[in-house]
Amino acid sequence: MTCDELRVSLHLDNPPASLPSLLQSLWWDAKGDWTRAHEIAQEIESPEAAWVHAYLHRKEGDLWNAGYWYHRAGKIQNKLPLALEWGQIASHLLQISPLSSDEIGIQSFNTSQIGDAAMDKNLLLDPGTTVLETGHGCRCFWLMGDFYAIKTTAEQTNGQYSVMEIQSFPGNGPPAHIQRREEECLYIVEGAFSVIVGDRIVDAADGDFIRIPKGVPHTYKNVGAIPGKLLIIFAPGGIEQFWAEVGQPGSVKEAPRQDDRLVFDRLTTLAPHYQMEICP
């Protein structure tokens, strides 16, 4: 099993039955269930469990507890983006306890079960190449009425960059926000958008490109009458997992999903863990 295959399994309702406990902890964390992840990790005594435990406390912002568990794990406190540390831990756990696809039932991860949100398994097993159709990604989800497909994760690029494709519906767009670590490049594939960068408002359409420096407030809105499509590149990568944690896993062929009323609260709560601010 690879990290990418582990991420693909996030489109299921439950982790693969034979997945070891600590990988199940990471699985539930990636699904947004921190409490369940923590309950699993705290029941295991090992350096690897201490590392998972440390990561989870770092994620919740309890740095004292995180430091204690990093010490128990024999590690210094991690300074990487949370998404990259998650990948480090998962890769380490998979290395010390190799799992074949058959052992965990990976053959069941096909598009008939998890829809168009999955990558072709053969491509997942080729670490050097990724080929994806529009609307497909290694992690796909609905958020704020729009469909997000992560095309390339920070984990796949050694943290250098990540790429998301967004199908945005009329009137939609994220709240204004500031990224403290990442620069962002926004390319309009199709559609009409109003993009705010700092104190500037830019009218952007098919083929237009905007680079947004880190530390600058920004947002966009689909101002057209039909759905539009954007590609967003983050450098360094990692922030893509912020959006994924809040979103609802799904397929581009589904009817657009609407968020519950608490989505903005979840965005605001999680943002500081990714060195990000949601503007009021």
N, C-alpha and C positions, 0 to 999 in steps of 0.2 A: 504494500500500500504506500502511496505517496501523499505528501501534504495536499496536493491538488485533489486527489481522490477523496481525502478527508473533507476538504472544503465542499466538493460536489455533494457529499452525503448530507450536508446541511439543508438540502432541499427536502429531505425526508422529515417525518414527524418525530422520529426517535433515532438514536444512534444505532449503527449496525450492532447486532446482538453480541458478536464476539469481540467487540472493541474493548481493549483493556481499560481498567477503571480510570487511570489518569488521562488517557485520551478521551474517554467519555466526559471527564471534567472539562477539558478544553473544548469539546464539542458543545456542551451545554453553555459554556461561556460565550462561544461564538454565536450561539442562538439567542443570546441576550438574557439567559437565566443564570445570573451570577450566584444566586443563593444555592441552586442545585449543584453548580460547579464546585462551590466552596464546601458543601456538605460531603462531596465525594473526596476531595483533596485532603480534608482534615482527618479523615479516617485512616489514612495510609501513612506509615512510617518509613520513609526512605528519602535520600537526597533529592530524587526526582520529584517526589511529592512535595517536599519543602520548596522546591523551585516553583512548582505550580501554585502552591500556597502563597509564596512571595509575590508572584505575578498578579494573583487575584487581589491581594491587599494593595498592591501598587495601583491597580486599576481603579479601586474604590477610593483612592486618595489617602489611605492610611499608611503613610510612609514609615512610621515607627514599626508597626507590625511587619510591613514588607521587609524592612531592614533586618529584623529578627530572623525571618524565614530565609532571606538570602544568606545570612550567616550560617543557619542550619544546613543550607544546601551547599555551603562551601563556595559561594559566589559573591562577587561585589554587586552592589545595587545597580540594576540595569538602567541605562539612560536612553536606550533606543525607543522609538515609537512602539506603543503597545502591540500594534499589529505585527511588527517585526519580531518582538520577543515571543509572541504567540507562535509564530512560525519556527523560531529557534527551538522552543520547547517541543513542539510537535515533531520536528525533524529528529531531535535527539531521542525522543521516546520511540519513534518508528525505527531508529537505527539500533537501539539496544534490544528492541523486541520486534524484529521484522515480521510483517504479516503479509501473507499472500492474498491476492484478491479473493481466492476461493475460501480462505479461512474466515473472512469477515463477510462473505456474501456480496462482494463487490460486483459480481456478475448481475446482480439485481438493479444496479444503478444504470438504468437506461431511460431513454426519453419517454417510454410508455408510462414510467412511474414518476419521474420528476420533471417531465415536460421539456420545453425548449430551453430551459435554464441551464442545462448540462452541456459540458463540452464532450465531444466524441472521445470515448475511452482511449482509442489508439493515439490520439493527440496528447492526452494527459500523460501517457507513458513515454512520450518523446520530449525530453527536457529542453531541447534546443529550438523547437518550432511550435508556434501556436497559430492555428487557422480557425477563425470563427466567422460565422455568418452574422449579419445584423440581427440584433435582438438576442444573441447568445453570449454567454460569458462564463467565467469560472465561478461567479456568484451573481445572481440576478434577483431583483426585488422591486417592490412597489413602495414609493415614498412620496407623500404630499401629492398624490394623484398622478405621479409620473413613473415611468418604468426605467430602472437603472440596470445596466449590465456592466460588470467589471470585466474589462477585456484582458488586462494585465495587472497583477498585483505587485506590490513592493517586494514580496517574498520571491517572486519570479525574476526580479531585476536586481537582486542584492540591495534593495532599498533605494536604488537610484531614481526610479520613477514608477508611476502607475497610470493606468488609462481607464476611463469610464465612458460608456455611451449612454446617453439619456434621451429617451423619447418623451418630449414635453408636450402637454396638452394645453389648449388655449387658456390663458389667464393664470397659468401655473408658474411656479418658480420657488426657489428656496428662500428662507429669510436671509437678510443681509448678515454677513459674517466676516470674520477676520481670521486668517491662518497665520500663525506666528512662525511656522517652520517652512511651509511649502510655498513655492511659486506655482501659479496656475496658468495654463494656457487653454483657451477656450476657442474651439473651431466650430462654426455653424455649418453643419452638413446641409440642412434644409430648414426653411421656416423663417419667421420674422421675430426678432427678439429685441427687447430693450435691456441693455446691460449697464449697470451702474458700477463704476470703478472710482472709488474715492468720491470726489465732488463732480465727476463727469458722468453724463448720460450718453450712451452710444447706441445708435440704431444699427443693428447688425442683421444681416440676412445671408443667404446661401453663399458659402465660400469665404466669409469674413473670419478674421482671426484676431484674438485679443489676448495679450499677455498681462497677467495681473501679478505684481510683485507681492512678496510676503509682507504682512503687516498692513495691507490696504483693505478697507471695507469694500465689499462687492456683493453683487447679486445679479440675477437676470430674471426676466419675465417673458413668457411667450405672448406676444402682442398680436399674433396672427389669428386667422379664423380657422386654421387647421393645425393638427399636430406638427411639431418641428422636431429636429434631431440635432444633438450636439455631441462632440467629442471633447472630453476634458482630460488634460494631462497634468499630473501633479509631480513636482520634483522638489525634494525627494518624495518617494512614495510612502504610503501608510495611511493617509487620511481617508482613502477610499473605504477603509473598514469602519470608520466612524459612521458614514452614511448607511452602510450595510447593517450595522448593529441596530439601527433605529427602524430600518425598513422591514417590510413583510415579504419573505421569499415568495417568488411566483414566476410566471411565464408571460412573455410578451403577447401570447395569444389569448390571455385572459381579459375579461372586461376590466377597465381601469378600477383600481381599488382606492377607496378614500380612507384617510387616517382617522383614528379616534381623536378625541379632543385633547388628549394628553401628549400628543406627539411633540408639540413645541416644548413642553416641560422635559421630555426625554432628551431632546436635542440640547437644551440648555444645561442639563445635568451632566451629560456625557462629554460635552465639548471641551471642558478644561483638561480632561484626560488625554486629549489629542492636541494640546496647546492651541486651542481654537476658542473663539468667542462668538456667541450669537448676539448680534446687535439688537438693542431694544426697539 
